[in-house]
Amino acid sequence: MQYQHLKFMTSPLSTPYQQVLHIHTDTEGTLIERPNRFLAIVEIEENGNKKQEKVHVHDPGRLIDVLYPGNRVLLRKADNPKRKTGWDMIAGKIGVNWILINSAFHRQISGWVIENGVVDILSNADSILPEKKYGDSRLDYLILKEGKSIWVEVKGCTLAEGRIASFPDAPTTRGKRHLEELIKARSEGHEAAVLILVLRPEAECFTANGIIDPAFAETFEKALEAGVKVFPLLFSFNDGVISYHCQLPLCDTILRQKIETRT
């Protein structure tokens, strides 16, 4: 199998969740502001002294329910001392939960999913080829299995209203284009799939966010109709460990009503 192996954690399948990987953090702080998508100002305390630091945000989403002034965040010290930002944003707090908001880890998480057979159609692959070009896009994976090509795109979901997770949290022409490429792959006889990494552990179902991005939601429905398979996978982040819980259903009208009534 052609793949760069990563050091993942394993746990018995009989447990209610599976531990995926450790993510080291160095300190906790308070968000002061987010001047732009990729920069945050965070107040941290070292040796009894409070100071404000520039922090790199590795997520292009709005994250309005995570990155707001006064909220607590987890940071990791940057490896490169010459960087303009000395820290990386790892997670923000919502209620009692830490929410991973660093898309740099999506490759490790999705790699674990594929390597460990979490999604049946992606398991026992002959080759797993990351970052392969298809059409006008570079998709996250091309999986070769039993003579078939399976094109896979990965999306991280950090937004939830009540117990309904949704993507995107900001308009995404890139995300829409990726779905269009997967639809094209299906029309050309290939298999296609989307892994949705749902990073809100309270979520009970997933839907495309038609309020924030109607064009994406419309294309999402077209992708489902074309046979693109969508797998919303639920994860949590506690005590420095990403854990996998289960596959969530897509929200239909009846399920949405039940969840909204109970929330």
C-alpha positions in Angstrom: 0.0 0.0 0.0 1.4 3.4 -1.0 0.8 5.7 2.0 2.9 7.6 4.5 2.1 6.0 7.7 1.4 8.0 10.8 1.6 7.1 14.5 -2.0 6.7 15.5 -3.5 5.5 18.8 -5.6 2.4 18.8 -8.2 1.1 21.3 -10.5 -1.9 21.4 -13.6 -1.7 19.1 -15.8 -2.6 22.0 -15.2 0.8 23.7 -17.7 3.6 23.0 -15.1 5.6 21.1 -11.7 5.1 19.5 -8.7 7.3 20.3 -7.2 8.6 17.1 -4.1 10.8 17.9 -2.6 13.1 20.5 -2.4 16.8 19.8 0.1 18.5 22.0 -0.8 22.0 23.4 1.4 24.3 25.4 -0.9 26.8 27.1 -4.4 28.1 27.5 -5.3 31.7 26.8 -8.1 34.2 26.3 -9.0 35.5 22.8 -8.7 39.3 22.5 -9.6 39.7 18.9 -9.3 38.1 15.4 -8.1 40.9 13.1 -8.4 38.6 10.0 -9.1 35.0 9.1 -5.6 33.8 9.8 -4.6 35.9 12.8 -5.8 36.1 16.4 -4.6 38.1 19.4 -4.6 36.0 22.5 -3.8 36.9 26.1 -1.7 34.3 27.9 -0.1 34.2 31.3 3.6 33.2 31.9 5.3 33.3 35.2 2.5 35.4 36.7 2.7 38.0 33.9 0.0 38.5 31.3 0.9 39.4 27.7 -0.7 39.5 24.3 0.6 37.2 21.6 -0.1 36.9 17.8 -1.5 33.5 17.0 -1.9 31.8 13.6 -5.4 30.5 12.9 -5.2 27.5 10.6 -8.9 27.6 9.6 -10.5 29.9 7.0 -14.0 29.6 8.5 -15.8 32.3 10.5 -15.8 30.3 13.7 -18.0 32.9 15.3 -19.2 30.6 18.1 -15.7 29.7 19.0 -13.4 32.6 18.3 -15.0 35.6 20.0 -13.5 38.0 22.5 -13.2 36.6 26.0 -13.4 32.9 25.0 -10.8 30.4 26.1 -8.5 28.8 23.6 -5.7 26.3 23.5 -2.4 27.1 21.8 0.8 25.4 20.7 4.2 27.1 20.5 5.4 27.5 16.9 8.4 25.4 15.9 9.9 28.1 13.7 11.2 31.0 15.9 11.4 33.3 12.8 7.7 33.2 12.2 5.7 36.4 12.6 3.2 34.5 14.7 4.8 32.7 17.6 1.8 30.4 18.3 -0.7 28.2 16.6 -4.4 28.0 17.5 -5.4 24.5 18.3 -8.9 24.6 19.9 -11.6 26.8 21.4 -14.1 26.1 24.1 -17.8 25.7 23.7 -19.5 24.8 26.9 -17.5 22.1 28.5 -16.0 20.9 25.3 -12.8 21.8 23.5 -13.4 22.1 19.7 -10.5 21.4 17.4 -10.2 24.4 15.0 -7.0 23.7 13.3 -7.5 22.1 9.8 -3.8 21.1 9.7 -4.8 18.0 11.5 -7.5 16.9 9.1 -5.1 14.9 7.1 -4.0 12.8 10.1 -7.6 12.3 11.2 -8.9 11.3 7.7 -5.8 9.1 7.3 -6.7 7.2 10.4 -10.3 6.8 9.2 -9.1 5.3 5.9 -6.4 3.1 7.5 -8.6 1.7 10.2 -11.6 0.8 8.0 -14.0 3.1 9.6 -15.8 3.6 6.3 -16.3 0.3 4.6 -16.0 1.4 0.9 -12.6 2.9 1.7 -11.2 0.0 3.7 -8.7 -2.5 2.4 -7.4 -0.2 -0.3 -4.6 -1.2 -2.6 -3.3 2.4 -2.7 -4.1 5.6 -0.9 -2.8 8.6 -2.8 -3.1 12.0 -1.2 -3.5 15.3 -2.9 -4.3 14.1 -6.5 -5.5 16.4 -9.2 -8.9 15.8 -10.8 -10.3 18.3 -13.2 -9.6 21.8 -12.0 -9.1 20.7 -8.3 -6.7 18.9 -6.1 -8.8 16.4 -4.1 -7.7 15.0 -0.8 -7.4 11.4 -1.8 -7.5 9.0 -4.7 -8.1 5.5 -3.4 -7.4 2.5 -5.7 -9.3 -0.6 -4.6 -10.1 -3.7 -6.6 -9.5 -2.0 -9.9 -11.7 1.0 -9.0 -10.9 4.6 -8.4 -12.5 6.3 -5.5 -12.1 10.1 -5.3 -12.4 11.5 -1.7 -12.7 15.0 -0.4 -12.4 15.8 3.4 -14.2 18.7 5.1 -14.0 19.8 8.7 -17.2 20.8 10.4 -17.0 23.1 13.5 -20.5 24.6 13.4 -23.5 23.3 15.2 -26.9 24.8 16.1 -28.4 22.8 18.9 -27.5 19.3 18.0 -27.5 19.8 14.3 -24.0 20.1 12.7 -23.6 21.9 9.4 -21.0 22.9 6.8 -19.9 25.5 5.8 -19.8 28.2 8.3 -18.7 30.7 5.6 -19.4 30.8 1.8 -17.0 28.5 0.0 -16.7 28.5 -3.7 -13.8 26.1 -3.3 -16.0 23.6 -1.4 -18.7 23.9 -4.1 -16.1 23.2 -6.8 -14.9 20.1 -5.0 -18.4 18.7 -5.0 -18.8 19.5 -8.7 -15.6 17.6 -9.4 -16.9 14.6 -7.4 -20.2 14.7 -9.4 -18.1 14.7 -12.6 -16.1 11.7 -11.3 -19.3 9.8 -10.8 -20.5 10.7 -14.4 -17.2 9.2 -15.7 -17.7 5.9 -13.9 -15.6 6.5 -10.7 -16.7 6.2 -7.1 -16.7 9.4 -5.0 -17.1 10.2 -1.4 -16.9 13.1 1.1 -15.6 12.6 4.6 -17.2 15.2 7.0 -15.1 15.5 10.1 -17.7 16.7 12.6 -15.8 18.2 15.5 -18.8 19.1 17.6 -19.3 16.1 20.0 -22.9 17.2 20.9 -24.1 16.8 17.3 -26.6 14.2 16.3 -27.0 14.7 12.6 -25.4 16.7 9.7 -26.7 18.9 7.0 -25.4 21.3 4.4 -25.7 24.9 5.5 -28.1 26.4 3.0 -28.5 29.6 5.0 -24.8 30.6 4.9 -24.1 29.1 1.5 -27.2 28.2 -0.7 -25.0 27.4 -3.7 -23.0 24.9 -1.7 -26.2 23.3 -0.3 -27.7 23.0 -3.7 -24.6 21.3 -5.1 -24.5 19.1 -2.0 -28.0 17.8 -2.9 -26.9 17.3 -6.5 -23.9 15.3 -5.3 -26.1 13.0 -3.3 -28.4 12.5 -6.3 -25.4 11.7 -8.4 -24.3 8.9 -6.0 -21.5 10.7 -4.2 -21.4 9.1 -0.8 -21.3 11.3 2.3 -20.0 10.1 5.6 -20.4 12.6 8.6 -18.0 11.2 11.3 -18.2 12.5 14.8 -15.1 13.3 16.8 -14.2 14.9 20.2 -11.1 16.5 21.6 -10.4 16.0 25.3 -7.3 15.9 27.3 -5.2 16.4 24.2 -6.7 13.4 22.4 -8.9 13.3 19.3 -11.4 10.5 19.6 -13.8 9.0 17.0 -17.3 8.3 18.2 -19.6 7.2 15.4 -21.1 8.0 11.9 -23.9 10.5 12.1 -27.0 10.4 9.9 -27.8 13.2 7.4 -30.6 15.3 8.8 -33.9 14.9 7.1 -37.0 16.9 8.0 -38.4 14.4 10.5 -35.1 13.9 12.3 -34.5 17.6 12.4 -37.8 18.2 14.0 -37.2 15.6 16.7 -33.8 17.0 17.5 -34.9 20.6 17.6 -37.9 19.7 19.8 -35.6 17.8 22.3 -32.9 20.5 22.3 
